[in-house]
Amino acid sequence: MEKNDIYESIVTGLKEAIDYEKGSLKKKVKTKIISIEPIPDYHAKQIKRIREKLNLTQVVFAKIIGVSVKTVEAWEAGKNKPNGPAQRILDLLKKDERFLEKHNILKVS
């Protein structure tokens, strides 16, 4: 794509965005309203309960989540709290005990 083509594409997109906001394109544009569940806030006892319910050691649990064993130890001791992505993973594991097996993350034989 040449510089002029890129420029024209950007200008066209901006004009369409302005027209959409003014309401003149709304009938031509498909829109969806989405909602995202807030990131949960799991604490020490809850994290340990999730891990134990899955029958996982801290070592295996840490490998699954992608953190160090020291991190899991700190979470369960209440010294640190998981960040957003880890909280989301904990939520998935709490909601579905078979999540790891369904998605071939953990294979038990």
C-alpha positions in Angstrom: 0.0 0.0 0.0 1.4 3.4 -0.9 1.5 6.4 1.4 -1.4 8.1 -0.5 -3.6 4.9 -0.2 -2.9 4.7 3.5 -3.7 8.4 4.0 -7.0 8.1 2.1 -7.9 5.0 4.0 -7.4 6.7 7.4 -9.3 9.8 6.2 -12.2 7.7 5.0 -12.3 5.8 8.3 -12.3 9.0 10.3 -15.1 10.5 8.1 -17.2 7.3 8.6 -16.6 7.5 12.4 -17.8 11.1 12.4 -20.8 10.2 10.3 -21.6 7.3 12.6 -21.5 9.5 15.7 -23.8 12.1 14.0 -26.2 9.3 13.3 -26.1 9.2 9.5 -24.5 5.7 9.3 -26.3 4.0 12.1 -28.7 2.1 9.9 -25.8 0.8 7.7 -23.6 -0.3 10.6 -24.2 -3.5 12.6 -23.5 -3.0 16.3 -23.5 -5.2 19.3 -23.7 -4.4 23.0 -21.4 -6.5 25.1 -20.9 -6.8 28.8 -17.8 -8.1 30.5 -18.0 -9.7 33.9 -15.8 -7.8 36.4 -12.5 -9.4 37.4 -13.1 -11.2 40.7 -11.0 -10.7 43.8 -9.9 -13.9 45.3 -8.1 -13.9 48.7 -5.8 -16.4 50.4 -8.3 -18.9 51.8 -10.3 -18.9 48.6 -7.2 -19.5 46.5 -6.1 -22.4 48.7 -9.6 -23.9 48.5 -9.6 -23.8 44.7 -6.2 -25.5 44.5 -7.2 -28.2 47.0 -10.5 -28.8 45.4 -8.6 -29.5 42.2 -6.3 -31.9 44.2 -3.2 -30.0 43.0 0.1 -29.3 44.8 1.4 -25.8 45.0 4.1 -26.8 42.5 1.6 -28.1 39.9 -0.8 -25.2 40.5 2.0 -22.7 40.0 3.0 -24.3 36.7 -0.6 -24.3 35.4 -1.1 -20.6 36.2 2.4 -19.7 35.0 3.8 -18.3 38.2 6.4 -19.4 40.7 5.7 -21.6 43.6 6.8 -18.7 45.9 4.0 -16.7 44.3 1.4 -19.3 45.1 2.8 -19.6 48.6 2.5 -15.8 49.0 -1.1 -15.8 47.7 -2.2 -18.5 50.1 -0.4 -16.9 53.0 -2.1 -13.6 52.2 1.2 -11.8 51.6 0.4 -11.0 48.0 -2.7 -10.9 45.8 -3.0 -12.3 42.3 -3.1 -9.8 39.5 -6.0 -9.4 37.0 -5.1 -12.3 34.6 -4.4 -14.7 37.5 -7.7 -13.7 39.2 -9.5 -14.5 35.9 -7.9 -17.9 35.7 -8.7 -18.6 39.3 -12.3 -17.7 38.5 -12.4 -20.1 35.6 -11.0 -22.9 37.7 -13.5 -22.2 40.5 -16.4 -22.3 38.1 -15.4 -25.4 36.3 -13.3 -28.1 38.1 -12.8 -29.9 34.7 -11.6 -26.8 32.9 -8.0 -27.9 32.9 -8.8 -31.3 31.5 -11.3 -30.0 29.0 -8.7 -27.7 27.5 -5.9 -30.2 27.6 -3.9 -28.1 30.1 -3.7 -31.0 32.6 -3.8 -34.7 31.7 -4.4 -37.1 34.5 -3.7 -40.8 33.9 
